[in-house]
Amino acid sequence: MNSTILKSVLKPGRYSGGEYGQIVKDKKGIDCRFAFCFPDTYEIGMSNMGMRVLYGALNAEPDIWCERVFAPWTDMQEKMREHHLPLTTLESHDPVKDFDFLGFTLQYELCYTTVLSVLQLSGMPLRAADRGEDCPIVIGGGHCAFNPEPVAEFFDLFSIGEGEEALPELCRLYIDMKKAGDYTKEKFLHAAAKLEGFYVPSLYSVDYNADGTIASFTPKYDDIPVKIRKRIVKDLNKAYYPTKTYMPYIETVQDKMTLEVYRGCIRGCRFCQAGMVCRPVREKTVDKLYDDAKCMYEHSGYDEMTLSSLSISDYSHIDELTDKFAAWATENHISLSLPSLRLDSFTRELMDKVSTVRTGSLTFAPEAGTQRLRDAINKNVCEQDLLRAVNVAYDVGKTSVKLYFMNGLPTETDEDIEGIALLAKRVIEAFYENPNHNKQRRPSVTVSVSCFVPKPFTPFQWEKQNTFDELMRKQDFLKSKITDRKIVYNYHDATVSFLEAVFARGDRRLSGALALAAEKGMQFDAWSECFDFEKWMEVFKEAGIDPHFYATRGFGLDEILPWDMIDIGVTKEFLLREREKAYAGIPSTNCREKCNGCGANKLGGERTCCP
Amino acid sequence: MLPVRDKVPHVAVRIRFEKTGALQYISHLDLHRTFSRLLVRKGIPVWYSEGFTPHPRLVFATPLSVGAESLCEYMDVFVIGSAETVDKDVLRWKLTETDIDGLKVTDVYFPETKFSTITDSDYTIRIRTAGADAALAERCEAALRATPLVVCKRTKSGEKDVDIAPQIKAVAVTFDGECLVLRARLCADSMNFLNPEYLVKILKEKCAILSGDPTAEEYSILRTAVLCGEKDFR
């Protein structure tokens, strides 16, 4: 990398590479070069666990070399354009365009324009149909790939579900076809479409009804599946896990050890996509986790570890795990954190074992303000749980609590919104009622309210999102109900949530709008300094797309949904049953108490609690 | 609050190291983190401060700006034990292979001096620029020897014109057939520290170097010595 340019941009450590733990291979022995891109800045991408897993899993193959790519910040992009420098990877600094594969992990909808920006900076046409044999095969994966349709035109294929076994298999197919002299991109994609967990959008055609809904979705060949079933790792104890991984030198968002404890979730909150698409629940053993933790520590020297999962207290052996880890962590000056703690499991014993206590405030997510709405969304916590949890915190001298809520949930009324203010008030009152409360400082409660975004593969996938006018009215209404100055109220930008909803539930026709946005230089939509809602509305207008069709329209229960060709294991029948229960205000049991028949068990695997 | 007496005996160990290559782009704070983790990985019995948030205490000698390399950086770290029980040769051996590209430990010893005794630093700045020749080297040297030598410095309280001539102890510019080679001795005590980037900045302004295609022109800054008066710091 040219040093004059590096010295002229912000944070050159984003581009210089050479980090401890990066993998550099001799190109001579390599048959497949994979550029793996997190379509956001270095600091965000280097914090991502999924990328670490896939980087390590691909590099575990001796003839495959996977390298990292991130979106350069706008100052670097200017320099690259000015001097005609192509986007390169961090390890070899070779141009991305010369690779065999370019993979994108799609973690949130607002990164789509940045994906296109990366393609532009690499010197590649945006649309898959316009890219020849000289371009790498562009593949997408990650949570957004469960509805890949809005970006379908830009990708050659998608990896659906967990990729640590699927991606090396795909590269193997590529290498074999190349070695047999039987390779063309077309032949390869057709063969890949027959592998489990791969979706090649160009091999399926979509027709639309006059009202804009989907009329049919048809494979172009008889030998490729009509429904693409997601991949899962059968046994997490045997699967690859990156205990030896790259470490950034410059400050990133999450720069610590992350240990994944289990996948899936027993809860089934009705708004939560991760809770559905990550099923079935598969756990690692305490011994495996402990061995991995020690290995990670010895390899890295980090002094912080996160035990990660969708809801850590639901791990079957949580007590054994935290006992063992707390002793080890104290001995080695490691601070442990459990970021996904449910408030009904927050106890004094657990708090003593982990160091989340060291940080000033504690965070809980009741999600809704009244019991009625919490039942409707299947959150399964009650006010007593919250008060008990905050009292644990007050007992040890804590004074500040953060509460997360959502606005715009299905069936929400103004009473539910007012309930948020009342609940926050109760939390303040509980402080003064607690005889052990901190006498030096006054309490504070931060109420953070996001906007509900209906997501594919949730019981609320058919729901309409509130219009942003309605969301803004609700935000103002809540503001008027919060009068106590000890309560700090934050809320999300409703226009951002609107755009998320458009791309979360969009179909292939949105590719046109995205391409247009990219031409106008739009990118980094997840960054408030780059997000421009007015400009987005102009783009939709110019592209002839009504964004409300995707966000604020209730989808018909019998409608063909853009993501219907994906099979996540959980059935549509189950989602419909859960939706009905939501409207009836009936919560469901968690998977450990009683199976609700979601269907994910048909995917197999070493499951923890499903039949 | 009264100072709390630390319970665990510990002793300062000085590490001399090189910081080159990609590592030149990481800041002082980044290096602090990187070094702490390296010491843990290498099994060095680092002493942790005994306050509310225990952490290793690392102290670096002089600042090195992002984008500058160095052959002579110094850092003190506290290790559990005493000068009698800690074997510096074992530490040196453990740190020989640092496993970090661009970071090379060149010495480990018990310090006998304070960082505050540092007065100057020597630098070699190599400049690959269009039109480089002996005549340009001469013009550059003359430009840097001018008095006063006023540059615009960015400080916490805004931009300020400062005469840096007193902070330049010695300077010479030669042409090695390919690049301009600037050698300078600059003030490095904490009150008068001069960032070598200012010399490049002056030459850009006054001698129009590095004004062409940045993909063909470049410069590198290398700190070659840290001094205490006329002698090498130790």
Interface residues (C-beta under 8 A of the other chain):
Chain A: N2 S3 T4 I5 L6 K7 S8 P12 G13 Y15 S16 G17 G18 E19 Y20 K79 H83 L85 M247 Y249 I250 E251 D255 Y297 E298 H299 S300 G301 Y302 D303 H333 R358
Chain B: G21 A22 L23 Y25 I26 S27 L29 D30 L31 R33 T34 S36 R37 L38 L39 V40 R41 Y48 T53 P54 H55 V66 G67 D99 I100 D101 G102 L210 D213 P214 T215 E217 E218 Y219 S220
